[in-house]
Amino acid sequence: MLKIKVINKSKNPLPKYQTLGASGLDLHANIDAPITLNKNDIVLVPTGLYIEIPDGYEAQIRSRSSLALKNGIFCLNSPATIDSDYRGELKIILAALTDKPFTINAGDRIAQMVFAKVEKAEFEEVEELSDSIRGEGGFGSTNI
């Protein structure tokens, strides 16, 4: 299991997996007063967590499916990338696509965090690329 160093300056417990097969750890809102989002609002919600990710890994911040489906609340830049050399507080960018106001309260689970290995890439500049069946087809070219 990957070991992550963490400083918890929040009033909430450390993130945990909710089920045995869960990939994401739930992140909680660390706020002093409720935040109400109206349609098209964007807010930055602190978690009170600071983490040290081992080299070769990243943390990805993703929307919670229940918030997105039931309330139209989602992580705007999902998945967000937390690099291994970042040491600041984890903050979540939430957006609202809902016609009714939605209130985030202290301690609410607002996003999930997944850890993933990262492969570094090095570009090799060439004059042409190899052929493929798909070629340059994109944006609906497979009729899906």
C-alpha positions in Angstrom: 0.0 0.0 0.0 1.2 3.5 -0.9 2.2 5.6 2.2 1.2 9.3 2.1 2.5 11.7 4.7 -0.3 14.1 5.8 -0.8 17.1 8.0 -4.5 17.5 9.0 -5.3 21.0 10.0 -9.0 20.4 9.6 -11.8 19.5 12.1 -12.5 16.4 10.0 -11.1 12.8 10.1 -8.5 11.8 7.6 -9.8 10.7 4.2 -10.8 7.0 4.1 -12.0 4.5 1.6 -15.8 3.9 2.2 -15.7 0.3 0.9 -13.2 -2.4 0.4 -13.1 -2.0 -3.4 -13.2 1.8 -3.4 -10.5 3.6 -5.5 -11.1 7.1 -4.1 -10.8 8.5 -0.7 -13.5 11.0 0.3 -12.4 14.6 1.0 -14.3 16.8 3.4 -15.1 20.5 3.4 -13.1 22.3 6.1 -15.2 25.5 6.4 -16.4 27.7 9.2 -19.7 28.7 7.6 -21.9 27.0 5.1 -21.3 27.8 1.4 -24.3 28.1 -0.9 -23.9 27.5 -4.6 -26.4 28.8 -7.2 -26.5 27.9 -10.9 -23.1 28.5 -12.6 -21.3 29.4 -9.3 -17.7 28.3 -8.9 -16.1 28.1 -5.4 -12.8 27.0 -3.9 -13.4 24.8 -0.9 -10.5 24.1 1.5 -9.9 20.7 3.0 -7.4 21.5 5.7 -5.2 18.7 4.4 -1.5 19.0 3.3 0.1 15.9 1.7 3.4 14.6 0.6 3.1 12.4 -2.4 6.0 10.1 -3.3 7.9 10.8 -6.5 6.4 8.9 -9.4 2.9 9.4 -8.2 0.1 12.0 -8.4 -3.2 12.5 -6.7 -6.2 13.0 -8.8 -9.2 15.0 -7.5 -12.5 13.8 -8.9 -16.2 14.6 -8.5 -18.3 12.5 -6.2 -20.9 10.8 -8.5 -23.7 11.3 -6.0 -23.1 15.1 -5.8 -23.0 15.3 -9.6 -26.1 13.2 -10.3 -28.4 14.3 -7.5 -27.3 17.9 -7.1 -25.4 19.1 -10.2 -22.3 19.8 -8.1 -19.0 18.7 -9.6 -15.2 19.3 -9.7 -14.7 21.8 -12.4 -11.3 20.6 -13.5 -11.9 16.9 -13.0 -9.7 15.1 -12.7 -7.5 17.7 -11.1 -3.8 16.8 -10.7 -1.9 17.2 -7.5 1.8 16.9 -8.3 4.3 15.1 -6.0 6.2 18.4 -5.3 3.1 20.4 -4.2 3.0 21.0 -0.4 0.1 23.5 -0.1 -3.4 22.9 1.2 -5.6 20.7 -0.9 -8.5 22.9 -2.1 -11.4 21.7 -4.3 -12.8 23.7 -7.2 -16.6 23.0 -7.2 -19.1 24.2 -9.7 -22.9 24.1 -9.9 -25.1 23.2 -12.8 -28.3 23.2 -10.8 -31.4 25.4 -10.8 -31.8 25.1 -7.1 -29.4 26.4 -4.5 -27.1 23.8 -2.9 -25.4 24.3 0.4 -22.1 22.8 1.5 -21.7 22.4 5.2 -18.6 21.8 7.3 -17.5 18.2 7.1 -19.5 17.4 4.0 -17.8 15.0 1.6 -17.2 17.1 -1.5 -14.8 15.2 -3.7 -12.7 12.1 -3.9 -8.9 11.6 -4.3 -7.3 8.8 -6.2 -3.5 8.1 -6.3 -2.0 7.0 -9.6 1.5 6.3 -10.9 2.9 8.8 -13.4 5.1 8.0 -16.3 7.4 10.8 -17.5 7.6 11.3 -21.2 10.3 12.7 -23.4 9.3 14.1 -26.8 11.1 12.8 -29.9 10.6 15.3 -32.8 10.0 13.5 -36.1 8.8 14.5 -39.6 5.9 12.0 -39.7 4.0 9.6 -37.6 3.1 5.9 -38.3 -0.2 5.1 -39.9 -3.1 3.8 -37.8 -6.6 2.6 -38.7 -8.1 5.7 -37.0 -5.7 8.2 -38.6 -6.7 11.8 -38.0 -10.3 11.0 -37.2 -11.5 12.5 -33.9 -14.5 14.1 -32.2 -17.2 11.7 -33.2 -15.3 9.9 -36.0 -16.2 6.5 -34.5 -19.9 7.4 -34.4 -20.2 7.1 -30.7 
